[in-house]
Amino acid sequence: MTDQEHTPTPTASGNADSHDADSHPEWTVQSSANDITLVLRGQWTIDDGAALAIPDDALRTGAPKDGAAQTLHVDVSGLSQWDSSLVSFLWTVKQAAARGKMNFDLAQLPDGVQRLFALLPAEPEPPAQHPKKPFAPLRTTGALTLDTLDEIGALTELGAQTARGSVKALSGHGGMRLRDLFVNIFDAGPSALMIVSVVNFLVGAILAFVGAVQLRKFSADMYVANLVGIACVRELSAVMTAIIMAGRTGGAYAARIATMLGNEEIDALKVFGIPVSSYILLPSILSLMLMMPLLYLYGSGMSIIGGYVVATGMLPDVTGAGYINQTLGAIDLTQFEFGFAKSIVFAAMIGLTSCQIGLNAGRSAADVGTAATRAVVVGIVGVIALDAIFAVIANVLDI
């Protein structure tokens, strides 16, 4: 008979009494011709340092002479207390016995261990295999196209509902509350003046600085006013203001609606028959469409002031009166009309996409942040894409 004994290493140094020594969990493998016995002694608890697995080579024995399968018995006569660590250890013993083609005898185990073993599967579950996605460019392109068409359809439907709601609100039969409209107007307008002022002022100053450096080489210092005025009124003020509102207001709309969705406030409105498009979405979108053109005009003025400060400070030949006179001569009403129209379209796009993203968000706290981030990204990219379309239209119409 061969014995293999394992005793955990004591975790504390010094002299230990006999009681502590007896309480340490230990196991011993005793093998004979056709039987193997696993002897367990001590307290098999996780606090006492019980082993959670048996080594792979602990049950390796020679084949029996008669060719019969060996049986693994468990002797628990020296076992005192135990917890789930014993079940974990015996589970690995069972797997090792199965790999060695041995029969595992559970008869001598405590009743609680046997009941827990009955809950375990016969074989350990294999690790999940993640299916590899085949390379299918046509399928991917088709799915992306369908998703895009679904989003366009949802936005179109949301825009139609908002338009109908605005008509009803003007006639006094809509579900929009004026108080909500005024609150959203304040959030989208006066509350954004500071950041719109700073950004547009700096944009105008940067344009004037770059233009002054280059135009000075050609003795065309006065045309800095033309550069700043036309660039800001026609393009930059509308685009920069829209980007600011996409990051500031569009993300707030998406986060607010996603939070209401997670708190089941949207579901409550639907149960009571209150149209969400009129009660929640219309004040947000309408306030943004009302305030964006005004912010564009304000931003254009701040850009011109920024250019004025830099040009009069850097260029000795440019006076304040001359800069203003040159700016008024370079900008005509058509430039303001073009920028005014772009700002309204930008506002409608930001409001609709932000609200739609908020309505399609999940119901967890993480989904609120995801919806806000997605609304900002979609808003900024959409503003730049729409500005490119407006540039093509302006070129075709020779504006």
VOPAGU-2260 file (C-alpha; in pm, 1 decimal, decimal comma):
REM VOPAGU-2260
SITE   aa  ch    i         X         Y         Z
SITE  MET   A    0       0,0       0,0       0,0
SITE  THR   A    1     130,8     346,9     -89,5
SITE  ASP   A    2      41,9     663,4      95,7
SITE  GLN   A    3      48,0    1022,4     -18,3
SITE  GLU   A    4     -13,2    1282,9     248,9
SITE  HIS   A    5     -73,8    1653,3     225,8
SITE  THR   A    6     -89,9    1894,2     514,7
SITE  PRO   A    7    -130,1    2271,3     461,4
SITE  THR   A    8     159,8    2481,2     579,8
SITE  PRO   A    9      72,9    2659,9     906,0
SITE  THR   A   10       7,0    3027,1     852,0
SITE  ALA   A   11     139,3    3136,9    1193,6
SITE  SER   A   12     486,7    3093,9    1336,3
SITE  GLY   A   13     566,6    2981,3    1692,2
SITE  ASN   A   14     449,6    2692,9    1906,9
SITE  ALA   A   15      98,9    2568,7    1833,1
SITE  ASP   A   16     -99,1    2358,8    2077,2
SITE  SER   A   17    -225,8    2013,4    1991,6
SITE  HIS   A   18    -581,7    2135,2    1937,2
SITE  ASP   A   19    -474,9    2378,1    1663,8
SITE  ALA   A   20    -260,9    2109,0    1502,4
SITE  ASP   A   21    -554,0    1866,4    1496,2
SITE  SER   A   22    -785,3    2126,6    1347,0
SITE  HIS   A   23    -574,4    2184,5    1038,2
SITE  PRO   A   24    -733,2    2032,3     726,0
SITE  GLU   A   25    -528,2    1758,5     562,4
SITE  TRP   A   26    -582,7    1482,1     313,3
SITE  THR   A   27    -408,2    1149,3     248,0
SITE  VAL   A   28    -435,3     911,1     -47,9
SITE  GLN   A   29    -407,5     539,7      37,1
SITE  SER   A   30    -407,3     297,4    -254,8
SITE  SER   A   31    -440,4     -79,7    -275,5
SITE  ALA   A   32    -490,4    -326,0    -559,9
SITE  ASN   A   33    -838,6    -217,0    -672,8
SITE  ASP   A   34    -932,3      60,0    -431,2
SITE  ILE   A   35    -807,3     407,0    -351,9
SITE  THR   A   36    -907,7     584,2     -33,2
SITE  LEU   A   37    -895,2     958,1      16,8
SITE  VAL   A   38    -871,2    1023,6     391,1
SITE  LEU   A   39    -984,4    1367,5     511,7
SITE  ARG   A   40    -904,9    1496,0     860,0
SITE  GLY   A   41    -943,6    1824,1    1046,7
SITE  GLN   A   42   -1168,1    2123,9     996,3
SITE  TRP   A   43   -1227,3    2179,9     622,8
SITE  THR   A   44   -1316,8    2547,5     628,2
SITE  ILE   A   45   -1181,3    2830,2     420,7
SITE  ASP   A   46   -1063,1    3011,2     732,9
SITE  ASP   A   47    -844,3    2714,4     829,7
SITE  GLY   A   48    -668,0    2710,8     492,0
SITE  ALA   A   49    -854,3    2419,9     333,8
SITE  ALA   A   50    -738,1    2324,3     -14,0
SITE  LEU   A   51    -983,2    2406,2    -291,7
SITE  ALA   A   52    -839,4    2165,2    -548,1
SITE  ILE   A   53    -641,6    1843,1    -556,6
SITE  PRO   A   54    -318,6    1824,2    -757,8
SITE  ASP   A   55    -350,3    1658,1   -1096,2
SITE  ASP   A   56    -102,2    1378,7   -1016,7
SITE  ALA   A   57    -236,0    1298,9    -668,1
SITE  LEU   A   58    -455,2    1007,8    -783,9
SITE  ARG   A   59    -219,9     856,7   -1041,0
SITE  THR   A   60    -170,1     487,8    -963,0
SITE  GLY   A   61     -84,8     184,3   -1160,4
SITE  ALA   A   62    -352,6     -14,6   -1338,2
SITE  PRO   A   63    -504,7    -301,1   -1136,3
SITE  LYS   A   64    -381,3    -646,6   -1220,6
SITE  ASP   A   65    -724,4    -789,1   -1305,0
SITE  GLY   A   66    -806,5    -495,7   -1537,8
SITE  ALA   A   67   -1110,4    -382,5   -1335,2
SITE  ALA   A   68   -1176,6     -15,4   -1280,5
SITE  GLN   A   69   -1050,9     119,7    -952,8
SITE  THR   A   70   -1290,9     277,7    -702,2
SITE  LEU   A   71   -1211,9     596,8    -516,1
SITE  HIS   A   72   -1352,6     601,1    -161,7
SITE  VAL   A   73   -1358,2     898,4      73,7
SITE  ASP   A   74   -1292,1     844,5     442,9
SITE  VAL   A   75   -1444,0    1131,1     646,2
SITE  SER   A   76   -1419,5     969,5     989,7
SITE  GLY   A   77   -1161,2    1228,2    1094,2
SITE  LEU   A   78   -1354,3    1520,8     948,4
SITE  SER   A   79   -1502,7    1773,2    1190,0
SITE  GLN   A   80   -1635,2    2101,4    1054,7
SITE  TRP   A   81   -1665,2    2179,1     683,3
SITE  ASP   A   82   -1796,8    2444,9     447,1
SITE  SER   A   83   -1816,5    2496,9      71,7
SITE  SER   A   84   -1437,8    2462,3      40,8
SITE  LEU   A   85   -1482,5    2086,6     103,2
SITE  VAL   A   86   -1736,0    2064,5    -180,3
SITE  SER   A   87   -1498,6    2250,8    -410,1
SITE  PHE   A   88   -1213,6    2016,8    -319,9
SITE  LEU   A   89   -1422,6    1701,3    -370,6
SITE  TRP   A   90   -1551,6    1838,5    -703,6
SITE  THR   A   91   -1193,9    1854,1    -832,9
SITE  VAL   A   92   -1134,5    1506,8    -689,0
SITE  LYS   A   93   -1431,7    1376,2    -886,2
SITE  GLN   A   94   -1299,2    1531,3   -1206,7
SITE  ALA   A   95    -954,0    1383,7   -1145,2
SITE  ALA   A   96   -1110,7    1041,0   -1082,9
SITE  ALA   A   97   -1306,8    1069,6   -1406,8
SITE  ARG   A   98    -989,3    1150,4   -1599,3
SITE  GLY   A   99    -823,1     844,9   -1439,8
SITE  LYS   A  100   -1125,7     625,8   -1528,2
SITE  MET   A  101   -1205,8     558,3   -1162,8
SITE  ASN   A  102   -1541,3     513,5    -992,9
SITE  PHE   A  103   -1608,6     782,7    -733,4
SITE  ASP   A  104   -1790,6     657,5    -421,6
SITE  LEU   A  105   -2001,0     922,7    -244,6
SITE  ALA   A  106   -2160,2     695,7      12,2
SITE  GLN   A  107   -1944,0     797,2     307,7
SITE  LEU   A  108   -1974,6    1171,3     249,4
SITE  PRO   A  109   -2190,7    1379,4     485,6
SITE  ASP   A  110   -2552,5    1422,6     381,8
SITE  GLY   A  111   -2506,7    1795,1     321,6
SITE  VAL   A  112   -2214,7    1734,5      86,8
SITE  GLN   A  113   -2413,5    1471,7    -103,9
SITE  ARG   A  114   -2706,5    1711,0    -146,3
SITE  LEU   A  115   -2475,5    1982,3    -276,6
SITE  PHE   A  116   -2313,3    1733,3    -513,3
SITE  ALA   A  117   -2657,7    1645,4    -646,7
SITE  LEU   A  118   -2697,3    2006,4    -757,8
SITE  LEU   A  119   -2374,9    2000,5    -960,0
SITE  PRO   A  120   -2372,8    1886,3   -1323,7
SITE  ALA   A  121   -2227,2    1550,3   -1416,1
SITE  GLU   A  122   -1959,3    1716,0   -1626,5
SITE  PRO   A  123   -1811,1    2065,0   -1595,9
SITE  GLU   A  124   -1948,1    2309,1   -1844,2
SITE  PRO   A  125   -1708,7    2370,1   -2132,9
SITE  PRO   A  126   -1594,5    2730,2   -2179,7
SITE  ALA   A  127   -1821,9    2933,7   -2400,6
SITE  GLN   A  128   -1703,8    2960,5   -2756,4
SITE  HIS   A  129   -1772,0    3295,0   -2913,9
SITE  PRO   A  130   -1875,4    3240,8   -3273,6
SITE  LYS   A  131   -1649,4    3403,6   -3526,2
SITE  LYS   A  132   -1830,6    3644,3   -3750,2
SITE  PRO   A  133   -1770,8    3558,8   -4113,5
SITE  PHE   A  134   -1644,1    3824,2   -4348,4
SITE  ALA   A  135   -1962,0    3938,2   -4523,3
SITE  PRO   A  136   -1921,1    4290,8   -4661,5
SITE  LEU   A  137   -2252,8    4284,5   -4845,6
SITE  ARG   A  138   -2441,8    4179,8   -4532,8
SITE  THR   A  139   -2266,4    4445,1   -4323,6
SITE  THR   A  140   -2333,6    4715,6   -4581,9
SITE  GLY   A  141   -2696,7    4610,6   -4613,1
SITE  ALA   A  142   -2749,4    4610,8   -4236,7
SITE  LEU   A  143   -2588,0    4952,9   -4207,6
SITE  THR   A  144   -2807,2    5085,9   -4489,1
SITE  LEU   A  145   -3123,7    4949,9   -4329,7
SITE  ASP   A  146   -3029,9    5094,0   -3989,7
SITE  THR   A  147   -2964,1    5431,3   -4151,5
SITE  LEU   A  148   -3298,4    5425,7   -4331,5
SITE  ASP   A  149   -3472,3    5331,6   -4004,7
SITE  GLU   A  150   -3309,6    5627,2   -3828,2
SITE  ILE   A  151   -3403,5    5863,2   -4111,2
SITE  GLY   A  152   -3760,6    5735,7   -4100,9
SITE  ALA   A  153   -3779,8    5776,0   -3724,0
SITE  LEU   A  154   -3641,7    6129,8   -3745,2
SITE  THR   A  155   -3885,9    6216,6   -4023,0
SITE  GLU   A  156   -4177,9    6084,2   -3821,7
SITE  LEU   A  157   -4060,3    6271,1   -3513,3
SITE  GLY   A  158   -4023,0    6589,4   -3716,4
SITE  ALA   A  159   -4374,1    6549,6   -3858,1
SITE  GLN   A  160   -4518,8    6497,6   -3509,8
SITE  THR   A  161   -4334,1    6803,2   -3383,0
SITE  ALA   A  162   -4458,5    7013,4   -3674,8
SITE  ARG   A  163   -4817,4    6907,4   -3613,7
SITE  GLY   A  164   -4774,2    6975,0   -3245,3
SITE  SER   A  165   -4639,7    7324,0   -3313,8
SITE  VAL   A  166   -4938,6    7404,8   -3533,9
SITE  LYS   A  167   -5175,1    7286,3   -3261,6
SITE  ALA   A  168   -4980,1    7483,6   -3000,7
SITE  LEU   A  169   -5014,8    7803,2   -3205,8
SITE  SER   A  170   -5389,4    7745,4   -3225,4
SITE  GLY   A  171   -5407,0    7687,6   -2849,7
SITE  HIS   A  172   -5503,6    7320,1   -2873,2
SITE  GLY   A  173   -5162,1    7160,1   -2830,3
SITE  GLY   A  174   -5023,9    6974,6   -2533,3
SITE  MET   A  175   -4728,5    7207,7   -2486,9
SITE  ARG   A  176   -4710,4    7419,1   -2174,7
SITE  LEU   A  177   -4583,4    7774,4   -2217,6
SITE  ARG   A  178   -4394,3    7744,3   -1891,0
SITE  ASP   A  179   -4188,3    7457,0   -2032,3
SITE  LEU   A  180   -4124,1    7657,1   -2349,7
SITE  PHE   A  181   -3997,4    7958,7   -2155,7
SITE  VAL   A  182   -3771,8    7743,9   -1936,7
SITE  ASN   A  183   -3619,4    7579,0   -2242,6
SITE  ILE   A  184   -3580,4    7915,9   -2415,6
SITE  PHE   A  185   -3384,5    8045,9   -2117,4
SITE  ASP   A  186   -3164,5    7734,7   -2110,7
SITE  ALA   A  187   -3097,8    7744,0   -2485,5
SITE  GLY   A  188   -3058,3    8121,4   -2513,0
SITE  PRO   A  189   -2946,2    8350,1   -2228,6
SITE  SER   A  190   -2768,6    8068,9   -2043,5
SITE  ALA   A  191   -2548,7    8005,5   -2348,4
SITE  LEU   A  192   -2445,4    8367,0   -2409,7
SITE  MET   A  193   -2119,0    8340,7   -2217,6
SITE  ILE   A  194   -1975,6    8042,8   -2402,4
SITE  VAL   A  195   -2103,0    8172,1   -2739,3
SITE  SER   A  196   -1938,8    8507,6   -2668,4
SITE  VAL   A  197   -1601,3    8359,9   -2575,0
SITE  VAL   A  198   -1582,0    8110,3   -2860,4
SITE  ASN   A  199   -1692,8    8347,4   -3136,5
SITE  PHE   A  200   -1475,7    8631,9   -3005,3
SITE  LEU   A  201   -1171,1    8405,5   -3013,1
SITE  VAL   A  202   -1257,0    8273,4   -3358,6
SITE  GLY   A  203   -1277,2    8626,1   -3494,3
SITE  ALA   A  204    -950,8    8718,8   -3320,5
SITE  ILE   A  205    -771,3    8413,5   -3461,3
SITE  LEU   A  206    -893,5    8487,4   -3812,9
SITE  ALA   A  207    -779,8    8847,1   -3782,6
SITE  PHE   A  208    -439,0    8741,1   -3651,6
SITE  VAL   A  209    -380,8    8488,3   -3931,2
SITE  GLY   A  210    -513,5    8729,5   -4193,9
SITE  ALA   A  211    -299,8    9016,4   -4062,9
SITE  VAL   A  212      16,1    8808,8   -4083,8
SITE  GLN   A  213     -50,4    8709,6   -4444,2
SITE  LEU   A  214    -214,8    9023,1   -4583,4
SITE  ARG   A  215      56,9    9245,1   -4442,7
SITE  LYS   A  216     294,9    9089,8   -4695,7
SITE  PHE   A  217      81,4    9232,7   -4978,2
SITE  SER   A  218      10,0    9568,2   -4809,7
SITE  ALA   A  219    -357,6    9470,9   -4788,8
SITE  ASP   A  220    -401,1    9523,9   -4416,8
SITE  MET   A  221    -748,0    9673,8   -4449,2
SITE  TYR   A  222    -886,5    9355,2   -4607,4
SITE  VAL   A  223    -859,2    9180,3   -4271,8
SITE  ALA   A  224   -1204,6    9324,7   -4202,3
SITE  ASN   A  225   -1338,8    9160,8   -4519,8
SITE  LEU   A  226   -1186,0    8826,4   -4422,6
SITE  VAL   A  227   -1326,8    8825,5   -4069,6
SITE  GLY   A  228   -1666,8    8964,1   -4162,8
SITE  ILE   A  229   -1744,8    8735,6   -4456,9
SITE  ALA   A  230   -1596,4    8419,6   -4303,0
SITE  CYS   A  231   -1775,3    8460,1   -3971,9
SITE  VAL   A  232   -2111,8    8585,8   -4097,7
SITE  ARG   A  233   -2133,1    8333,4   -4379,6
SITE  GLU   A  234   -1980,3    8022,4   -4222,1
SITE  LEU   A  235   -1798,4    8019,1   -3892,3
SITE  SER   A  236   -2043,5    8190,7   -3660,1
SITE  ALA   A  237   -2331,3    7964,9   -3762,1
SITE  VAL   A  238   -2115,7    7649,6   -3750,1
SITE  MET   A  239   -1939,6    7729,3   -3422,5
SITE  THR   A  240   -2262,8    7831,6   -3251,2
SITE  ALA   A  241   -2430,5    7512,2   -3370,2
SITE  ILE   A  242   -2139,3    7299,7   -3246,0
SITE  ILE   A  243   -2159,0    7472,4   -2907,6
SITE  MET   A  244   -2531,6    7407,7   -2885,2
SITE  ALA   A  245   -2486,6    7045,5   -2994,4
SITE  GLY   A  246   -2240,3    6986,0   -2712,5
SITE  ARG   A  247   -2417,9    7194,6   -2452,0
SITE  THR   A  248   -2790,5    7171,6   -2523,0
SITE  GLY   A  249   -2820,0    6864,2   -2746,6
SITE  GLY   A  250   -2638,4    6643,7   -2497,0
SITE  ALA   A  251   -2854,9    6782,2   -2216,0
SITE  TYR   A  252   -3173,1    6701,2   -2410,6
SITE  ALA   A  253   -3061,8    6341,5   -2472,8
SITE  ALA   A  254   -2955,1    6290,2   -2109,7
SITE  ARG   A  255   -3278,2    6438,1   -1975,0
SITE  ILE   A  256   -3504,3    6225,5   -2193,3
SITE  ALA   A  257   -3295,2    5912,9   -2127,1
SITE  THR   A  258   -3325,7    5976,5   -1752,9
SITE  MET   A  259   -3702,0    6015,9   -1784,2
SITE  LEU   A  260   -3710,9    5692,5   -1979,7
SITE  GLY   A  261   -3514,5    5511,7   -1708,6
SITE  ASN   A  262   -3742,5    5652,0   -1437,4
SITE  GLU   A  263   -4046,9    5534,9   -1638,7
SITE  GLU   A  264   -4177,3    5889,8   -1667,6
SITE  ILE   A  265   -4214,7    5851,4   -2044,0
SITE  ASP   A  266   -4416,1    5531,8   -1989,5
SITE  ALA   A  267   -4639,1    5713,4   -1740,4
SITE  LEU   A  268   -4712,3    5989,0   -1994,2
SITE  LYS   A  269   -4806,7    5729,6   -2255,0
SITE  VAL   A  270   -5034,6    5548,7   -2008,3
SITE  PHE   A  271   -5220,2    5872,0   -1934,0
SITE  GLY   A  272   -5252,5    5943,8   -2307,3
SITE  ILE   A  273   -5030,1    6255,0   -2300,5
SITE  PRO   A  274   -4842,3    6290,4   -2631,6
SITE  VAL   A  275   -4470,0    6283,9   -2562,6
SITE  SER   A  276   -4392,2    6478,7   -2880,1
SITE  SER   A  277   -4600,3    6776,5   -2767,4
SITE  TYR   A  278   -4536,7    6762,9   -2394,7
SITE  ILE   A  279   -4161,9    6688,9   -2387,6
SITE  LEU   A  280   -4007,0    6720,9   -2732,0
SITE  LEU   A  281   -4182,3    7023,3   -2880,4
SITE  PRO   A  282   -4068,3    7276,9   -2615,5
SITE  SER   A  283   -3708,6    7159,0   -2650,0
SITE  ILE   A  284   -3694,6    7164,8   -3029,4
SITE  LEU   A  285   -3896,6    7485,8   -3068,2
SITE  SER   A  286   -3687,4    7676,1   -2813,4
SITE  LEU   A  287   -3366,3    7570,7   -2988,4
SITE  MET   A  288   -3502,5    7679,6   -3326,8
SITE  LEU   A  289   -3604,8    8016,2   -3182,6
SITE  MET   A  290   -3277,8    8085,5   -3003,2
SITE  MET   A  291   -3023,6    7952,9   -3253,2
SITE  PRO   A  292   -3071,7    8230,4   -3514,0
SITE  LEU   A  293   -3046,3    8495,9   -3241,9
SITE  LEU   A  294   -2733,0    8333,3   -3104,1
SITE  TYR   A  295   -2592,7    8324,5   -3457,5
SITE  LEU   A  296   -2644,0    8698,5   -3496,3
SITE  TYR   A  297   -2493,2    8759,6   -3155,4
SITE  GLY   A  298   -2198,0    8532,2   -3235,3
SITE  SER   A  299   -2137,5    8713,2   -3564,8
SITE  GLY   A  300   -2117,7    9042,5   -3378,1
SITE  MET   A  301   -1874,4    8895,6   -3123,7
SITE  SER   A  302   -1654,6    8757,9   -3402,7
SITE  ILE   A  303   -1639,0    9097,6   -3569,6
SITE  ILE   A  304   -1548,8    9255,9   -3235,0
SITE  GLY   A  305   -1273,3    8998,0   -3187,0
SITE  GLY   A  306   -1133,6    9076,8   -3529,9
SITE  TYR   A  307   -1162,3    9448,0   -3459,9
SITE  VAL   A  308    -956,8    9419,6   -3139,7
SITE  VAL   A  309    -677,6    9220,2   -3301,2
SITE  ALA   A  310    -666,8    9418,9   -3626,9
SITE  THR   A  311    -654,8    9760,1   -3462,6
SITE  GLY   A  312    -397,8    9637,3   -3213,8
SITE  MET   A  313    -163,1    9467,1   -3461,7
SITE  LEU   A  314    -196,3    9677,8   -3777,1
SITE  PRO   A  315     -94,2   10041,5   -3739,3
SITE  ASP   A  316    -256,6   10136,8   -4070,7
SITE  VAL   A  317    -600,4   10006,9   -3966,2
SITE  THR   A  318    -815,3   10241,9   -3760,6
SITE  GLY   A  319   -1133,2   10156,5   -3575,3
SITE  ALA   A  320   -1355,6   10362,9   -3804,5
SITE  GLY   A  321   -1184,6   10224,9   -4113,3
SITE  TYR   A  322   -1229,2    9865,4   -3992,4
SITE  ILE   A  323   -1600,5    9916,1   -3927,0
SITE  ASN   A  324   -1653,3   10091,5   -4260,5
SITE  GLN   A  325   -1469,4    9810,8   -4443,8
SITE  THR   A  326   -1675,3    9547,2   -4265,5
SITE  LEU   A  327   -2006,6    9714,3   -4351,5
SITE  GLY   A  328   -1901,5    9738,0   -4713,2
SITE  ALA   A  329   -1796,5    9372,3   -4734,3
SITE  ILE   A  330   -2105,7    9216,4   -4575,2
SITE  ASP   A  331   -2441,9    9244,6   -4743,4
SITE  LEU   A  332   -2783,6    9123,6   -4633,5
SITE  THR   A  333   -2755,0    8804,0   -4840,8
SITE  GLN   A  334   -2474,1    8675,9   -4619,7
SITE  PHE   A  335   -2686,8    8720,6   -4307,8
SITE  GLU   A  336   -2986,6    8553,5   -4471,7
SITE  PHE   A  337   -2774,3    8254,7   -4569,7
SITE  GLY   A  338   -2629,1    8218,0   -4220,2
SITE  PHE   A  339   -2971,1    8275,4   -4063,7
SITE  ALA   A  340   -3123,7    7992,4   -4269,3
SITE  LYS   A  341   -2837,3    7757,8   -4184,4
SITE  SER   A  342   -2873,6    7823,5   -3813,3
SITE  ILE   A  343   -3243,7    7729,3   -3821,9
SITE  VAL   A  344   -3169,9    7402,2   -4003,5
SITE  PHE   A  345   -2885,3    7326,8   -3763,5
SITE  ALA   A  346   -3116,3    7384,9   -3467,2
SITE  ALA   A  347   -3385,7    7153,8   -3605,3
SITE  MET   A  348   -3129,6    6881,0   -3674,6
SITE  ILE   A  349   -2971,7    6905,5   -3328,4
SITE  GLY   A  350   -3307,3    6907,9   -3149,9
SITE  LEU   A  351   -3457,3    6617,3   -3344,1
SITE  THR   A  352   -3150,6    6392,1   -3330,9
SITE  SER   A  353   -3089,5    6458,4   -2960,8
SITE  CYS   A  354   -3449,3    6382,6   -2865,6
SITE  GLN   A  355   -3457,0    6071,7   -3084,3
SITE  ILE   A  356   -3134,5    5941,0   -2928,5
SITE  GLY   A  357   -3277,0    6003,8   -2582,6
SITE  LEU   A  358   -3596,7    5812,9   -2667,2
SITE  ASN   A  359   -3395,5    5517,5   -2802,5
SITE  ALA   A  360   -3163,0    5499,0   -2500,2
SITE  GLY   A  361   -3163,2    5215,1   -2250,8
SITE  ARG   A  362   -3297,6    5234,9   -1898,4
SITE  SER   A  363   -2977,8    5209,9   -1696,2
SITE  ALA   A  364   -2761,3    5488,8   -1556,7
SITE  ALA   A  365   -2482,1    5403,2   -1800,5
SITE  ASP   A  366   -2721,4    5442,6   -2093,2
SITE  VAL   A  367   -2783,0    5804,5   -1993,3
SITE  GLY   A  368   -2417,1    5890,1   -2040,9
SITE  THR   A  369   -2403,9    5690,0   -2362,8
SITE  ALA   A  370   -2704,7    5877,6   -2500,2
SITE  ALA   A  371   -2553,7    6215,4   -2411,7
SITE  THR   A  372   -2221,4    6126,6   -2574,4
SITE  ARG   A  373   -2389,8    5994,7   -2886,0
SITE  ALA   A  374   -2607,7    6304,5   -2914,0
SITE  VAL   A  375   -2301,9    6531,5   -2898,6
SITE  VAL   A  376   -2112,7    6328,9   -3158,6
SITE  VAL   A  377   -2408,5    6301,3   -3397,2
SITE  GLY   A  378   -2486,3    6671,5   -3353,4
SITE  ILE   A  379   -2133,4    6788,4   -3432,1
SITE  VAL   A  380   -2091,8    6555,8   -3729,7
SITE  GLY   A  381   -2438,3    6648,6   -3856,1
SITE  VAL   A  382   -2363,5    7020,7   -3835,7
SITE  ILE   A  383   -2045,7    6982,0   -4039,9
SITE  ALA   A  384   -2219,1    6757,3   -4295,4
SITE  LEU   A  385   -2510,6    6999,3   -4333,8
SITE  ASP   A  386   -2268,5    7289,9   -4371,4
SITE  ALA   A  387   -2099,9    7105,3   -4657,6
SITE  ILE   A  388   -2440,3    7056,7   -4822,8
SITE  PHE   A  389   -2516,3    7426,3   -4780,1
SITE  ALA   A  390   -2181,8    7511,2   -4939,8
SITE  VAL   A  391   -2273,9    7304,2   -5245,5
SITE  ILE   A  392   -2618,0    7466,4   -5262,3
SITE  ALA   A  393   -2465,8    7813,3   -5234,3
SITE  ASN   A  394   -2225,2    7733,1   -5515,6
SITE  VAL   A  395   -2506,2    7609,2   -5737,6
SITE  LEU   A  396   -2726,5    7910,6   -5663,2
SITE  ASP   A  397   -2427,0    8145,9   -5687,7
SITE  ILE   A  398   -2498,3    8300,4   -5349,6
